[in-house]
Amino acid sequence: MQNNNEVLLKVDHLCQYFRLGRKDLKAVDDVSFEIKKGEAFGLVGESGCGKTTTGRSIIKLYNITSGNVYFKGQRVSAGTRSYKDAIKNARNEAAKKIKALRAEKPADDARKAEIQAEIEKINNELGQIVDKNRALLREANIDNKAVDKQHAESRVQELKAQYEEKIKNATGEERKALKKDLKNRCKVAKKSKLITQIQMIFQDPIASLDPRMTVRDIIAEGLIINGITDKEYINEKVYEILEMVGLVREHADRYPHEFSGGQRQRIGIARAVIMQPEMIIADEPISALDVSIQAQVINLLNDLRDRLGLTILFIAHDLSVVKYFSDRIGVMYFGKMVELADSDELFKNPLHPYTKSLLSAIPLPDPVYEKQRVRVTYNPLAEHDYSVNQPSFREITPGHFVYCNDEEEAKYREMVK
């Protein structure tokens, strides 16, 4: 369960669009949520709804289109395309208005003066929009580039502060050893990035492991990239993590093809955990595994969460597994977050018709219940009328959010009374 109310990750109006010719594929469209430190947050929805893209956008595998991602209070990712599009659209609109005004060709001087004044007004408004969006764009670019540099500098300063008193009080060989240790740790700290405190476990345990690398090389790769060169330390760390995830030391010199699916996923978990992250994004880590192995991997993640104090974003399409594992659950449909609530609350009082449809699809190993189970079909065109009143993400009861408009909000509030 979550330890406190400290927000570790904040996703603020995240949009991730992909260009398809002249059109955009809106994979993630205006998604916002927070994950508290020590919490397991479940993200569910059918295939193609944008769950995985959300996780990959958070960890900066994609440059986000618009919105912001904050980790430990710092903006680690800022969308820039929305500012560029705003400038482009404003220029196009201004050009259309000016063209229409100039096409009038009035005979009297009074109207000519009016047109000139309107053109100047349009240009002034355009200048304000361009300046505002350019300032936001500069700020976003600076944050995207500077966040890792600032993090590395703060880590170096912390290390120097830790060692300052020790070095001052030490003499001879002890002092020399401390200075050497500080130098090595500062070298590693200079290469550290804030985003590496979030690690990802990928869905496909076969495709996510390099077949040409041994298990030792796969797990140790992150440490080497971070500047750690002590082979003895790396080996000990690899052995320690292998045993932590339920494998043995002898597995370190084998290749991925020599393992079963469940063992490969344990290697993927070990690769993430060795970096000592504060948060793990588990992208459907059990969907490619047998049911019995699924339970083992879920229990392993629960054990690691308790032992290492991890915060987990658990992405899946199996609601029953997510309920068992997660403290809170967010439901996604067609790139949007449609409902967000505590795990028990969501199952007890689902409000959005898509959530009801998902819950009705959960099978139970009970033939009597299965005969009586009524599956709810979700048809967004029939369920919602957003032609006049546009929807937004709204809090219906404390901690229970639903994507709805004014009429639906009133209906949902009646339902929970």
RODO-2510 file (C-alpha; in nm, 4 decimals, decimal comma):
residues 417
     n   res          X          Y          Z
     1     m     0,0000     0,0000     0,0000
     2     q     0,1027     0,3616    -0,0444
     3     n     0,3212     0,5139     0,2279
     4     n     0,2099     0,8778     0,2241
     5     n     0,0514     1,1526     0,0178
     6     e     0,3768     1,2700    -0,1441
     7     v     0,3270     1,2880    -0,5219
     8     l     0,6184     1,1172    -0,6983
     9     l     0,4945     1,1418    -1,0591
    10     k     0,2535     1,3952    -1,2055
    11     v     0,1262     1,3683    -1,5630
    12     d    -0,0347     1,6973    -1,6663
    13     h    -0,2489     1,7144    -1,9859
    14     l    -0,0212     1,4702    -2,1685
    15     c    -0,0774     1,4462    -2,5444
    16     q     0,1148     1,2111    -2,7717
    17     y     0,0272     1,2471    -3,1396
    18     f     0,1905     1,0691    -3,4322
    19     r     0,1931     1,2123    -3,7834
    20     l     0,0051     1,0076    -4,0438
    21     g     0,0551     1,2076    -4,3630
    22     r    -0,1314     1,5339    -4,3066
    23     k    -0,3332     1,3945    -4,0156
    24     d    -0,2488     1,3141    -3,6542
    25     l    -0,3035     0,9832    -3,4787
    26     k    -0,4009     1,0868    -3,1248
    27     a    -0,2509     0,7932    -2,9340
    28     v    -0,2774     0,9780    -2,5996
    29     d    -0,5084     1,2782    -2,5802
    30     d    -0,5081     1,5109    -2,2763
    31     v    -0,4372     1,2550    -2,0013
    32     s    -0,3722     1,3734    -1,6438
    33     f    -0,3062     1,1747    -1,3249
    34     e    -0,0773     1,1606    -1,0212
    35     i     0,1043     0,8673    -0,8618
    36     k     0,1942     0,8872    -0,4944
    37     k     0,5206     0,7588    -0,3512
    38     g     0,5013     0,3880    -0,2656
    39     e     0,1753     0,3391    -0,4572
    40     a     0,0841     0,0803    -0,7195
    41     f    -0,1184     0,2605    -0,9866
    42     g    -0,3007     0,0442    -1,2412
    43     l    -0,3653     0,1616    -1,5967
    44     v    -0,6181    -0,0531    -1,7844
    45     g    -0,8020    -0,0551    -2,1138
    46     e    -0,8350    -0,2577    -2,4312
    47     s    -0,5506    -0,3042    -2,6801
    48     g    -0,4704     0,0157    -2,8704
    49     c    -0,6188     0,2549    -2,6126
    50     g    -0,2837     0,4285    -2,5435
    51     k    -0,1672     0,2602    -2,2199
    52     t     0,1773     0,1592    -2,3454
    53     t     0,2262     0,4917    -2,5277
    54     t     0,1523     0,6726    -2,1997
    55     g     0,4217     0,4684    -2,0216
    56     r     0,6760     0,5188    -2,3008
    57     s     0,6027     0,8930    -2,3099
    58     i     0,6590     0,9228    -1,9333
    59     i     0,9999     0,7539    -1,9569
    60     k     1,0950     0,9774    -2,2548
    61     l     1,1144     0,7080    -2,5194
    62     y     0,8947     0,9497    -2,7175
    63     n     0,9128     1,3286    -2,7312
    64     i     0,5667     1,4287    -2,6112
    65     t     0,3474     1,6506    -2,8297
    66     s     0,2124     1,8674    -2,5492
    67     g     0,1603     1,8673    -2,1748
    68     n     0,4129     1,8096    -1,8973
    69     v     0,5540     1,5229    -1,6923
    70     y     0,6851     1,6008    -1,3429
    71     f     0,8988     1,3583    -1,1406
    72     k     0,9899     1,4397    -0,7805
    73     g     0,8626     1,7935    -0,8375
    74     q     1,0822     1,8594    -1,1431
    75     r     0,9583     1,8859    -1,5005
    76     v     1,1346     1,6021    -1,6816
    77     s     0,9407     1,6222    -2,0072
    78     a     0,7638     1,9137    -2,1756
    79     g     0,5710     1,9058    -2,5025
    80     t     0,6880     2,1572    -2,7636
    81     r     0,4876     2,0842    -3,0780
    82     s     0,1705     2,2407    -2,9349
    83     y     0,3490     2,5790    -2,9037
    84     k     0,4806     2,5565    -3,2615
    85     d     0,1318     2,4630    -3,3858
    86     a    -0,0227     2,7534    -3,1927
    87     i     0,2175     2,9993    -3,3624
    88     k     0,1534     2,8460    -3,7066
    89     n    -0,2272     2,8500    -3,6617
    90     a    -0,2253     3,2082    -3,5322
    91     r    -0,0216     3,3230    -3,8354
    92     n    -0,2555     3,1425    -4,0767
    93     e    -0,5654     3,2946    -3,9122
    94     a    -0,4125     3,6438    -3,9152
    95     a    -0,3117     3,6060    -4,2829
    96     k    -0,6717     3,5064    -4,3750
    97     k    -0,8221     3,8053    -4,1908
    98     i    -0,5740     4,0517    -4,3412
    99     k    -0,6292     3,9095    -4,6917
   100     a    -1,0080     3,9496    -4,6532
   101     l    -0,9680     4,3107    -4,5336
   102     r    -0,7320     4,4034    -4,8188
   103     a    -0,9676     4,2463    -5,0737
   104     e    -1,2328     4,5081    -4,9932
   105     k    -1,0544     4,7958    -5,1802
   106     p    -1,2726     5,0803    -5,0398
   107     a    -1,3078     5,4135    -5,2227
   108     d    -1,3417     5,6468    -4,9208
   109     d    -1,0455     5,7374    -4,7002
   110     a    -1,2339     5,6782    -4,3738
   111     r    -1,2837     5,3066    -4,4497
   112     k    -0,9204     5,2781    -4,5649
   113     a    -0,8103     5,4134    -4,2262
   114     e    -1,0421     5,1673    -4,0470
   115     i    -0,8996     4,8734    -4,2456
   116     q    -0,5430     4,9850    -4,1700
   117     a    -0,6284     5,0121    -3,8001
   118     e    -0,7848     4,6610    -3,8005
   119     i    -0,4777     4,5183    -3,9763
   120     e    -0,2514     4,6768    -3,7143
   121     k    -0,4698     4,5351    -3,4369
   122     i    -0,4534     4,1854    -3,5924
   123     n    -0,0725     4,2120    -3,6246
   124     n    -0,0416     4,3268    -3,2615
   125     e    -0,2551     4,0358    -3,1376
   126     l    -0,0505     3,7967    -3,3537
   127     g     0,2728     3,9377    -3,2078
   128     q     0,1455     3,8780    -2,8527
   129     i     0,0462     3,5177    -2,9314
   130     v     0,3804     3,4484    -3,1030
   131     d     0,5829     3,6039    -2,8179
   132     k     0,3869     3,4123    -2,5518
   133     n     0,4252     3,0750    -2,7270
   134     r     0,7922     3,1373    -2,8115
   135     a     0,8598     3,2081    -2,4425
   136     l     0,6805     2,8859    -2,3422
   137     l     0,8706     2,6963    -2,6142
   138     r     1,2080     2,8287    -2,4907
   139     e     1,1178     2,7359    -2,1336
   140     a     1,0127     2,3837    -2,2385
   141     n     1,3348     2,3311    -2,4398
   142     i     1,5476     2,4513    -2,1484
   143     d     1,3688     2,2174    -1,9046
   144     n     1,3978     1,9214    -2,1433
   145     k     1,7746     1,9722    -2,1781
   146     a     1,8733     2,1145    -1,8384
   147     v     1,6901     1,8761    -1,6035
   148     d     1,9585     1,6034    -1,6274
   149     k     2,2457     1,8517    -1,5962
   150     q     2,0896     2,0045    -1,2842
   151     h     2,0296     1,6596    -1,1361
   152     a     2,3921     1,5542    -1,2005
   153     e     2,5262     1,8757    -1,0437
   154     s     2,3079     1,8346    -0,7333
   155     r     2,4231     1,4705    -0,6937
   156     v     2,7906     1,5814    -0,7120
   157     q     2,7282     1,8529    -0,4514
   158     e     2,5543     1,6030    -0,2202
   159     l     2,8489     1,3607    -0,2466
   160     k     3,1039     1,6349    -0,1757
   161     a     2,9040     1,7430     0,1297
   162     q     2,8910     1,3811     0,2547
   163     y     3,2664     1,3277     0,2166
   164     e     3,3886     1,6725     0,3255
   165     e     3,3834     1,6025     0,7003
   166     k     3,5195     1,2468     0,6593
   167     i     3,8166     1,3641     0,4478
   168     k     3,8851     1,6517     0,6888
   169     n     3,9106     1,4152     0,9889
   170     a     4,1000     1,1370     0,8079
   171     t     4,4782     1,1102     0,7663
   172     g     4,7308     0,9207     0,5541
   173     e     4,6095     0,6200     0,3554
   174     e     4,2500     0,6518     0,4825
   175     r     4,2308     1,0083     0,3500
   176     k     4,3756     0,9028     0,0139
   177     a     4,1231     0,6160    -0,0108
   178     l     3,8327     0,8483     0,0722
   179     k     3,9431     1,0997    -0,1925
   180     k     3,9701     0,8219    -0,4508
   181     d     3,6256     0,6896    -0,3565
   182     l     3,4764     1,0404    -0,3807
   183     k     3,6376     1,0930    -0,7232
   184     n     3,4940     0,7628    -0,8547
   185     r     3,1467     0,8341    -0,7157
   186     c     3,1481     1,1895    -0,8583
   187     k     3,2441     1,0457    -1,1973
   188     v     2,9340     0,8232    -1,1842
   189     a     2,7149     1,1066    -1,0482
   190     k     2,8106     1,3339    -1,3411
   191     k     2,6585     1,0806    -1,5816
   192     s     2,3417     1,0271    -1,3777
   193     k     2,0024     1,1349    -1,5119
   194     l     1,6839     1,1993    -1,3180
   195     i     1,4772     0,9948    -1,5629
   196     t     1,6867     0,6807    -1,4946
   197     q     1,5186     0,6727    -1,1524
   198     i     1,2193     0,5499    -1,3532
   199     q     1,2811     0,2106    -1,5145
   200     m     1,0580     0,0055    -1,7449
   201     i     0,9702    -0,3631    -1,7682
   202     f     0,8597    -0,4366    -2,1237
   203     q     0,5680    -0,6491    -2,2386
   204     d     0,7542    -0,8978    -2,4584
   205     p     1,0286    -1,0764    -2,2590
   206     i     1,1791    -1,2159    -2,5821
   207     a     1,1974    -0,9022    -2,7963
   208     s     1,3161    -0,6795    -2,5102
   209     l     1,6379    -0,8800    -2,4494
   210     d     1,9338    -0,8670    -2,6906
   211     p     1,9943    -1,2290    -2,8081
   212     r     2,3681    -1,1588    -2,8617
   213     m     2,4313    -1,0506    -2,5020
   214     t     2,4730    -1,2717    -2,1970
   215     v     2,2431    -1,2206    -1,8993
   216     r     2,5347    -1,0603    -1,7131
   217     d     2,5843    -0,8026    -1,9918
   218     i     2,2099    -0,7326    -2,0215
   219     i     2,1636    -0,6669    -1,6492
   220     a     2,4913    -0,4747    -1,6058
   221     e     2,4468    -0,2525    -1,9131
   222     g     2,2792     0,0294    -1,7193
   223     l     2,5583     0,0381    -1,4588
   224     i     2,8257     0,0561    -1,7313
   225     i     2,6419     0,3364    -1,9159
   226     n     2,6304     0,5267    -1,5857
   227     g     3,0097     0,5149    -1,5659
   228     i     3,0714     0,2272    -1,3225
   229     t     3,3912     0,0446    -1,4277
   230     d     3,4674    -0,1783    -1,1259
   231     k     3,4119    -0,5299    -1,2702
   232     e     3,4115    -0,6968    -0,9296
   233     y     3,1412    -0,4581    -0,8023
   234     i     2,9347    -0,5065    -1,1216
   235     n     2,9541    -0,8884    -1,0958
   236     e     2,8529    -0,8896    -0,7283
   237     k     2,5632    -0,6569    -0,8020
   238     v     2,4458    -0,8771    -1,0926
   239     y     2,4611    -1,1915    -0,8744
   240     e     2,2728    -1,0175    -0,5939
   241     i     1,9940    -0,9006    -0,8252
   242     l     1,9684    -1,2405    -0,9996
   243     e     1,9071    -1,4092    -0,6646
   244     m     1,6608    -1,1350    -0,5665
   245     v     1,4421    -1,2113    -0,8725
   246     g     1,4511    -1,5886    -0,8237
   247     l     1,7377    -1,6884    -1,0544
   248     v     2,0851    -1,8240    -0,9690
   249     r     2,4438    -1,7046    -1,0273
   250     e     2,5057    -1,9685    -1,2934
   251     h     2,2449    -1,8007    -1,5160
   252     a     2,4685    -1,4927    -1,5589
   253     d     2,6756    -1,6486    -1,8398
   254     r     2,3824    -1,7837    -2,0403
   255     y     2,1981    -1,6226    -2,3331
   256     p     1,8262    -1,5260    -2,3413
   257     h     1,7254    -1,8120    -2,5751
   258     e     1,8257    -2,0619    -2,3037
   259     f     1,5472    -1,9453    -2,0707
   260     s     1,1710    -1,9906    -2,0482
   261     g     0,9307    -1,6955    -2,0870
   262     g     0,8918    -1,6505    -1,7125
   263     q     1,2694    -1,6583    -1,6582
   264     r     1,3224    -1,4031    -1,9370
   265     q     1,0742    -1,1703    -1,7705
   266     r     1,2661    -1,2100    -1,4427
   267     i     1,5809    -1,1030    -1,6319
   268     g     1,3902    -0,7968    -1,7569
   269     i     1,2854    -0,7176    -1,3999
   270     a     1,6469    -0,7618    -1,2804
   271     r     1,7688    -0,5200    -1,5508
   272     a     1,5255    -0,2570    -1,4199
   273     v     1,5863    -0,3155    -1,0477
   274     i     1,9698    -0,3061    -1,0643
   275     m     1,9491     0,0693    -1,1403
   276     q     1,7938     0,1208    -0,7939
   277     p     1,4961     0,3122    -0,9348
   278     e     1,2320     0,4875    -0,7285
   279     m     0,9633     0,3959    -0,9793
   280     i     0,9006     0,1114    -1,2235
   281     i     0,6669     0,1194    -1,5230
   282     a     0,5505    -0,2405    -1,5725
   283     d     0,4080    -0,2562    -1,9255
   284     e     0,1857    -0,5658    -1,9312
   285     p     0,4662    -0,7747    -1,7738
   286     i     0,2511    -1,0895    -1,7498
   287     s     0,0406    -1,0849    -2,0686
   288     a     0,2828    -1,3108    -2,2618
   289     l     0,3129    -1,5668    -1,9795
   290     d     0,1214    -1,8783    -1,8678
   291     v    -0,1332    -1,8292    -1,5880
   292     s     0,0773    -2,0098    -1,3242
   293     i     0,3844    -1,8039    -1,4182
   294     q     0,1763    -1,4852    -1,4125
   295     a     0,1064    -1,5386    -1,0414
   296     q     0,4790    -1,5886    -0,9702
   297     v     0,5763    -1,2664    -1,1517
   298     i     0,2995    -1,0664    -0,9777
   299     n     0,4135    -1,1984    -0,6379
   300     l     0,7761    -1,1145    -0,7270
   301     l     0,6774    -0,7554    -0,8133
   302     n     0,4832    -0,7281    -0,4863
   303     d     0,7840    -0,8604    -0,2930
   304     l     1,0236    -0,6162    -0,4653
   305     r     0,7819    -0,3304    -0,4047
   306     d     0,7821    -0,4001    -0,0292
   307     r     1,1548    -0,4754    -0,0062
   308     l     1,2827    -0,1819    -0,2142
   309     g     1,0036     0,0700    -0,1497
   310     l     0,9177     0,0934    -0,5189
   311     t     0,6374     0,2924    -0,6774
   312     i     0,4812     0,1021    -0,9674
   313     l     0,2765     0,2063    -1,2705
   314     f     0,1179    -0,1267    -1,3661
   315     i    -0,0182    -0,1351    -1,7228
   316     a    -0,2508    -0,4249    -1,8116
   317     h    -0,5795    -0,5172    -1,9763
   318     d    -0,6747    -0,7826    -1,7185
   319     l    -0,8867    -0,5981    -1,4618
   320     s    -0,8902    -0,8798    -1,2064
   321     v    -0,5079    -0,8822    -1,1926
   322     v    -0,4963    -0,5028    -1,1685
   323     k    -0,7467    -0,5060    -0,8786
   324     y    -0,5294    -0,7539    -0,6877
   325     f    -0,2101    -0,5534    -0,7462
   326     s    -0,3109    -0,1847    -0,7535
   327     d    -0,4117     0,0768    -0,4963
   328     r    -0,5765     0,3008    -0,7582
   329     i    -0,6878     0,2309    -1,1141
   330     g    -0,7155     0,4556    -1,4193
   331     v    -0,9287     0,3363    -1,7137
   332     m    -0,8290     0,4468    -2,0657
   333     y    -1,0373     0,4406    -2,3820
   334     f    -0,9368     0,5710    -2,7259
   335     g    -0,6438     0,7763    -2,5921
   336     k    -0,8362     0,9364    -2,3054
   337     m    -0,8605     0,8641    -1,9332
   338     v    -1,2333     0,7986    -1,8780
   339     e    -1,2360     0,7004    -1,5093
   340     l    -0,9975     0,7068    -1,2134
   341     a    -1,0684     0,5793    -0,8618
   342     d    -0,9447     0,3622    -0,5757
   343     s    -0,9327    -0,0055    -0,6718
   344     d    -1,2194    -0,1138    -0,4436
   345     e    -1,4305     0,1931    -0,5287
   346     l    -1,3947     0,1344    -0,9032
   347     f    -1,5167    -0,2239    -0,8778
   348     k    -1,7930    -0,1370    -0,6310
   349     n    -1,9268     0,1787    -0,8028
   350     p    -1,8203     0,1977    -1,1694
   351     l    -1,9735     0,5114    -1,3248
   352     h    -1,8510     0,5426    -1,6837
   353     p    -2,0314     0,3014    -1,9231
   354     y    -1,6962     0,1837    -2,0676
   355     t    -1,5754     0,0803    -1,7192
   356     k    -1,9017    -0,1114    -1,6685
   357     s    -1,8444    -0,2828    -2,0026
   358     l    -1,4883    -0,3841    -1,9032
   359     l    -1,6028    -0,5179    -1,5658
   360     s    -1,8840    -0,7185    -1,7263
   361     a    -1,6250    -0,8933    -1,9471
   362     i    -1,4287    -1,0419    -1,6533
   363     p    -1,4845    -1,4220    -1,6573
   364     l    -1,5125    -1,6225    -1,3350
   365     p    -1,4445    -1,9980    -1,2963
   366     d    -1,8065    -2,0595    -1,1952
   367     p    -2,0317    -2,2235    -1,4585
   368     v    -2,3532    -2,1088    -1,2844
   369     y    -2,2372    -1,7459    -1,2707
   370     e    -2,1044    -1,7617    -1,6291
   371     k    -2,4483    -1,8720    -1,7600
   372     q    -2,6127    -1,5732    -1,5904
   373     r    -2,3397    -1,3153    -1,6629
   374     v    -2,4717    -1,0275    -1,8730
   375     r    -2,2093    -0,8624    -2,0899
   376     v    -2,2487    -0,4871    -2,1262
   377     t    -2,1709    -0,3496    -2,4733
   378     y    -2,0224     0,0001    -2,4918
   379     n    -2,1218     0,2146    -2,7887
   380     p    -1,9839     0,5691    -2,7433
   381     l    -2,2102     0,7193    -3,0132
   382     a    -2,5210     0,5887    -2,8388
   383     e    -2,4012     0,6578    -2,4829
   384     h    -2,2826     1,0181    -2,5192
   385     d    -2,4027     1,3355    -2,6885
   386     y    -2,1155     1,5843    -2,6877
   387     s    -2,2416     1,7960    -2,9809
   388     v    -2,3298     2,0931    -2,7545
   389     n    -2,1773     2,0368    -2,4114
   390     q    -1,8133     1,9242    -2,4227
   391     p    -1,6811     1,6723    -2,1660
   392     s    -1,3875     1,7068    -1,9258
   393     f    -1,2296     1,5021    -1,6463
   394     r    -1,4325     1,5760    -1,3305
   395     e    -1,4293     1,4652    -0,9654
   396     i    -1,7671     1,3069    -0,8806
   397     t    -1,6832     1,1928    -0,5274
   398     p    -1,3525     1,2479    -0,3406
   399     g    -1,0835     1,0667    -0,5421
   400     h    -1,3294     0,9330    -0,8039
   401     f    -1,2900     1,1082    -1,1414
   402     v    -1,4946     1,0528    -1,4578
   403     y    -1,4712     1,1960    -1,8108
   404     c    -1,8154     1,3538    -1,8631
   405     n    -2,0126     1,6679    -1,9495
   406     d    -2,2567     1,8652    -1,7290
   407     e    -2,5592     1,6399    -1,7876
   408     e    -2,3596     1,3214    -1,7265
   409     e    -2,1992     1,4702    -1,4158
   410     a    -2,5438     1,5395    -1,2655
   411     k    -2,6507     1,1813    -1,3509
   412     y    -2,3369     1,0286    -1,1937
   413     r    -2,3784     1,2356    -0,8771
   414     e    -2,7331     1,1026    -0,8447
   415     m    -2,6036     0,7473    -0,8887
   416     v    -2,3574     0,7720    -0,5962
   417     k    -2,6024     0,9321    -0,3497
***
